[in-house]
């Protein structure tokens, strides 16, 4: 069985190209969920530490949470455990911050 070098190189190149495209898309989706969760973090921390008395606008919170819920549902449909865990953990943290602000 002869070793066909050009076919092997083409197969390796195709595998790397397809894997990197999928990896990049998955990484960008994961980072998008984290950035969305972090969008309200500075205002929550400033409110909790007393540096500010302004709460984030309700429209901003509703749009952020709506986007996160849609990303969470997408992750559930695709059975993407990394995004399910990341978004779920973010929801828990945000709810905890809001509870600390509310009951302070």
N, C-alpha and C positions, 0 to 999 in steps of 0.2 A: 504494500500500500504506500504509494509515493506521497511525500509531504508537499502539498501545493501551497507555497508561500503567498502568492498574491491573493488567493481566495481567503486564506487565514487572516491576512492583514485587512482585507475588506470587511470580513466578519467582525473583527475586533473594532475597527473604526465605526461600523454601524452600531455595534453594541454600546460603545462609549458615547456616541452622538445621541442615541435614544435615551440612554440612562441619564446623561447630564441634562437633557431637556426636561425629563420627568423630575429629576432631583431639583432642578432650578425652579420649576413650577410649584412643586410641593413646598420648597423652602420659602418662596415668595408668599404662598397662601398662609403658611404658618406664621411668618413674620407679620403679615397683614392683621391676623387675629391678635397678636401681641401688641402691635401699635394701636389698634382700636381700643384695646383694654387700657392701655397707658394714656390715652387721650385725656381722660378725666382725672388721672392720678395726681398731677400737680395741684389742681384746684381742691381735690379732696384732702390732700396733705396740708395745704395752706389753711384750709378751713379747720382741720383738726388741731393744728398747732397754734391757731389764733393769729396767724399772719394776715389773714383776710377774713372778711365776713360775707363775701360774695359766693353764693353757690353757683355751680355751672347751670346754664340755661336748661330748662326742661326739654326744649326742642332738640338741643344737642344730645342730651342723655337718651331721649327716645330714639333718635336716628342712630346713635351708636349701638344701643342695645338691639334695635331692629336689625341692623347689619350683622351684629354678632349672632343673633338668633338664626338668621338666614345662613351664615357660615356654619353654625353648629348643625343645622338641619342638613346642609350639604355634606358635612362630615359624617353624619349618621347614615345618610343614604349610601355614601361611598364606603362606609365602614372604615374610615380613616381614624384609627385610634389615637394617633398623636394629636390631631386637631380636636377630637372629642375631649381628650384629657386637658389640653391647653385651654380651650374655650370654657370648659366646665370649671376648671380651677380659677380662671379669670372671673367668671360669674360669682363664684364663692368669695373671692377676695373683694370684689366690688360691693357685693351685698354686705360683707363684713364692715367695710369702710363706711357704707351708708348707715349701718346700724350703729356704729360708734359715733357718727356725727349726730344721728337722731337722738340717741339715748345719753349723750354727753351732758 
